[in-house]
Amino acid sequence: VPESLEAQAYLQDYAALLEAVPFPSLVIDHRWDVVLSNHAFASPFREVGPHPTAMPGGNFLRFVLFHPDAATVLGEHESSWCLPMLAHFAAAVERYGHDHGLQAVRRDIAQDPIMEAAYRQGLPHWIRAVGEQAVEHDGAVRPLVHPDPRWGATDCRVVDETPRTLRDMGYTRMTLVLREARRPQPRARQSRHAAAHLRVVPAPED
């Protein structure tokens, strides 16, 4: 929470604006801690189970990487969500290397051999293969499975709409604009740890 009363008042009013948006929308800091989110943002994730550190309304980066139910909501979890988020995380570590929150995420990545291999070896190759534009969130169209049957398996366009005042506070606002176009419903599968879906890099040999 900013110390400035003026900044706090701005965030209160911005929260009211956010709530009026019909699509999932959130404000995050450089760690991807969720500063503000609207009711529509909670809706796609209402069926995910509890997790001590990776709830979508707490830290969205941790949710994407570590929550065992993330792949049930985020379609094409590895290529469309995990790898772009790992790329943004790598950029954040380069910029805010001594941040304790980011270092904690880095330690958790290191504890999973597959995710660690994807982060250290697979990520640079993937970025070269898909191009820098695939890493950017703004404008990206990514699959999402919404529990509301009105949407179901669909796509969302990620839109960065950060005003200067939020940016000056170190925050970013993103909105997931849900699309009407439907995708084929994905086959049912057991919920597994997110790292189990990272297949871009094979597990290191012993």
Phi, psi and omega in degrees: 000127179299148179286330182294128177297325178296319178293321177297318179296321178298316180295323177298315179291325179292327176298321177295319177298316181300320182294336180280351181279131183283346182259157177303127183216142182212157174243129184234160173261190185290345176269356188073016168296136182278117180273315178219149170206158180259174181298324180296332178292324181290333188300312181296338187254015188290343181258003178284147182283170180290152177209139186293332185227355191235039176280144184299330179276358179259299177217114187288328176298312179297323178300310182300317187277324195240344183285129182295341180262002186302319183291344178282343179250319184267103182294153183046054192307314184292303188283325187269338185235307186297308186293317174300321179293322176298322178295317178292324177297317179300320178293321179293321178296321179296325183274320184239056190302331185263007181291127185295322180296316178293323178295325177295319176297318180299321178294321179293322175299316183296335181284346179252113186301321183290315180293323178297318178294320178297320182290315188275323186248318186284326187299312179300320179295319180296317180297319178295325183286319186264341181092155183299329183295333179287340180280327185296140177281316185298122179091347182292141175254118186231143181288145181213139179252108184267134179293341177285120183299344175298331181254307181061219178280110186219192176240158171226144173262127179276122182239122174272116180230061184270115176287163185300321182298316177295317181298322179295334176278353182089019184250158176229138175250131176232142177236136177261101183276107183289140181258153178287329184299131181264147172257161171301138181296128180294152178294143179296140178211159180290145175289129180228165178301141184305322184297335180295342180268355180278098184247004181297324179242127178294155178299140180302141178283146178289000000 
